[in-house]
Every structure is written in structure tokens, then in C-alpha cells.
Amino acid sequence: MAAHTWTETKTVGILENHQLSKKLLKVAAGKCLVLPFTSDHGIGVKRNAGEYVNIMNVKRLPNSTSSELEESTGFPVRKLEWANRALQLKPYGEAVEYTDLMEYLMAFQPSNWVQKALSDQMEEQMDSLAANAFLHTDAKIIYTPTTLTGGTFGVTGSPAAGVSAVPLTFDHCMAIVDYMRDTIHVPFYEGSNYVGLSCNRNMRALKNDTYWQMWHMYAQKVDFAYKGEMGMTEGIRWVEVNRAMAFSNTAGTSGTLGEAVVFGDEAVARLEVLAPHLRLDKNFQNRFGTVQACAWYAILAMGTVWNTANDGESKIVRIDSQ
């Protein structure tokens, strides 16, 4: 492994590795399944601007019965309606410690494995943060399957039905798509499709459905496959996230349903003041440089772009149970 290139920060004794940080981020980002579906929302976040960042949202313009113009009349002029959503910036990070004794005596030098360990850990943590944003109560609309063909929509951030006793089915997916298209008018994530993120339990149930489409059946109709994409129901391309800290196989107290979300464009925003990077403390515990620690560190925020269930605003439907 090539020698690390560290540069000192303003904090005495702390070094940053910019070259290795870029490589770390590239490796970790390539493994993430949920994080790629967050967006920076076009906001330039700067230092020393406070711990809260306001996302300005533009409400959807209503459709007119007719846009036909008369020769003697002017254009109908509308005004945009704005909404405000505040996200709190927080620090995140994890560290790996090793000693000079380990470095000098072990056959495999610990410093050579720091990058891989931190990359794996950061990938999982970033995906968990993104998943928590999708599953947060700020995403107000919840669909709870109650029968094999139907379910109940809640709009307060909590399930409106009781404990689900059925697995997720194709009929449930069609009901969600119809609700997103016809009731709350969610724009598609890509093309004419939404995206679904789900645990293994729901994916297993959908794969057993006779209407399930494997990815190779529609591959020529899409530009690319998402990492982890398993297949498609009507209008939803499903990505399996098989990790309990992101999407649990248990939704509420249900024994048949797991956590999942279906979303369109402008679902979750990601704001970064300090992007994840590596830091090395060469004298971690003040033992004359014999104990070192390497960490990744970031200051960022993730959250739903909208926190209402209103038509034209809400972009996420959570699948959950009491």
C-alpha cells in the first residue's frame, strides 16, 4: 500500500489525508445503496452560517381547465408559493485505534487495514443516515397492508391501521402507485417509474408474486440498473437493502411485513458543510506517539425535502405497521 500523505490542520497534532480521503469516499460511495438516492438540493452550505439550514421549497402550480388565450386578453399570471424547511447540521464520525507495538510486531501492519475498515464502516453509517431520513416521521404518508389486496393510508406520520398480518404484494404496490400518481401527484424519480427501497422480507414476498418482473425482463427499457436493483412491480423499480440498521425485516410489531419506502423526485436532501474525510491523530492518548488513531469525520444533515402529506408536496410513501 502506498505511503499515506498527511497534511496538518489548524488543530495541533491532527493530520488530514486528502488523497486517501478521496479514495475512501470513492470506495464507500460505490458500496452504498440508499445514499445515492439523496440529493444536495442545490444549496451551497458554508461554514460559520449556523447549525440549521433552511430548504426553500416551491409549491406545485395548479393545472388550469384551459390555457387557451384570447386575442384581447393577457396571460394569466400566477404567483409561486414558497415553503420553508429547516434541517440541523450534526457531526458524524468513527475511529480506529492501533499502537506502535502492533505496527512493529504484527505480520499484517494495522495501518494498511485502516482504510478498508473505515471505508466499510462509513458506507454502512452513511446508508443508515440516509435510510433514517427516508423512514423518519417527517415522511407523513404511511401505507399499511391489511389484506392481501388492500391496505390503509395514514397521513400523520404514524400507521393508521393496526398490526399488519399479511406480506407485501403486487396489489399493494399498485395501490401505492395509484395514490402517488392520482392523489398526491408525485413526480417520477426517473422516466415513468418510482423507486422502492426495501428489506429482504418484502423483496422475498414480491419475488414470489406471479406478476413480479426480474430486471432482465425490462433491461432494454431503462438506461441502467441501480445498485441492488432486484426487479419491478407496476411503476416501481425495487432496490433491496439487506441490512437491519437501514431497513429492518420487521415493520412495527408485524410478523409478516418489513420496512420499505416508495418515492419520487425530491425525496431526501443531503447537505454537507464538511464532507466525510480521514483524520489521523499520531499521539491519540498522549503516550509519546505510541498510540495512534485514524477516523472519518463529517458535518452534514439529511432529511425529507417536504414534511407534509399535502398534494404536490409529499414525495415519499412509507410502508409500515403498528
C-alpha positions, 0 to 999 in steps of 0.5 A: 500500500502506498505511503499515506500523505498527511497534511496538518490542520489548524488543530495541533497534532491532527493530520488530514489525508486528502488523497486517501480521503478521496479514495475512501469516499470513492470506495464507500460511495460505490458500496452504498445503496440508499445514499445515492438516492439523496440529493444536495438540493442545490444549496451551497452550505458554508461554514460559520452560517449556523447549525440549521439550514433552511430548504426553500421549497416551491409549491406545485402550480395548479393545472388550469381547465384551459390555457387557451388565450384570447386575442384581447386578453393577457396571460394569466399570471400566477404567483409561486408559493414558497415553503420553508424547511429547516434541517440541523447540521450534526457531526458524524464520525468513527475511529480506529485505534492501533499502537506502535507495538502492533505496527512493529510486531504484527505480520499484517501492519494495522495501518494498511487495514485502516482504510478498508475498515473505515471505508466499510464502516462509513458506507454502512453509517452513511446508508443508515443516515440516509435510510433514517431520513427516508423512514423518519416521521417527517415522511407523513404518508404511511401505507399499511397492508391489511389484506392481501389486496388492500391496505390503509393510508395514514397521513400523520406520520404514524400507521393508521391501521393496526398490526399488519398480518399479511406480506407485501404484494403486487396489489399493494404496490399498485395501490401505492402507485395509484395514490402517488400518481392520482392523489398526491401527484408525485413526480417520477424519480426517473422516466415513468417509474418510482423507486422502492427501497426495501428489506429482504422480507418484502423483496422475498414476498414480491419475488414470489408474486406471479406478476413480479418482473426480474430486471432482465425482463425490462433491461432494454427499457431503462438506461441502467440498473441501480445498485441492488436493483432486484426487479419491478412491480407496476411503476416501481423499480425495487432496490433491496437493502439487506441490512437491519440498521437501514431497513429492518425485516420487521415493520412495527410489531408485524410478523409478516411485513418489513420496512420499505419506502416508495418515492419520487423526485425530491425525496431526501436532501443531503447537505454537507458543510464538511464532507466525510474525510480521514483524520489521523491523530499520531499521539491519540492518548498522549503516550509519546506517539505510541498510540495512534488513531485514524477516523472519518469525520463529517458535518452534514444533515439529511432529511425529507425535502417536504414534511407534509402529506399535502398534494404536490408536496409529499414525495415519499410513501412509507410502508409500515405497521403498528 
